[in-house]
Amino acid sequence: MKRVIAALSDLHIFSRYALLPPEITTVQGNKMSASPGQLMIWNHYLEYAKVCDRDQVDTVLVVGDTIHGQNFIERGSMLMSPELNEQIDVGVQVLDLLVNPGGGLPKRKLIMFGGSGYHKSTKGHDPEKHICDRLGGVWKGMVANLQFAPCKKVFNILHGESASYIYREMMIGRELMFIKFAEATGKIPRIDVMVRGHWHNFIYLHEKDLHAIQLPCWMGFEPNKIYLKSYGKMQPDIGGCIFYLDDYDRLRVWHFTMDQIPHFHDSVEEV
């Protein structure tokens, strides 16, 4: 393999519905413990890290919404804590498992992107960039076209902002069409791979010389106004992906998602 890339998005650290290490201690000495559902996601993250080690991942790609932010609209509800410095600290702790694997394995290159403005929670600077800087990563802001040398494929990467009314695959197909039109009119360089986050679902469309990858998340179903509009559609795929680029510049995309996701509020119960 020329390159092996761990690709993940939407960790939403400090949401009560997202992955969390078993126990967190703040700088003041306060302790926070993960719920059983959070521990399920955390344990899957540890298994994903083992696969990254086994397959000799060389780069970690994080496509936004690493932290959950301050939940202004919900007035801070559904958070472990609205303290951004604590969210940054835990973000560093979580991603460090992938960036600095230990066990004789080398440090991996980290490339990070910004997520939704709502989850950044602050204007004028980006808490996710602090995580990237502390881990010695490369910050790419909101969008970039990248080649993972020596491979020649061009990856168009951004977090994503929009939503689809019904079929998400139709929206991805439409964006691919617009990208190819912009290429043909000379407005953008050739794009071979489109990578997005934001939707909390894994979707992979592959046509000849063209890939569209929608990354899964690390967060369960959150009973907020947006999610409750479509209960079935908004159930997440939880996990990460690994991109394998071979000696012939071919791309293989493997997803590592949970078979059984935690249900924090909507498990079946007798009454």
Disulfide bonds with the S-S distance in Angstrom:
none
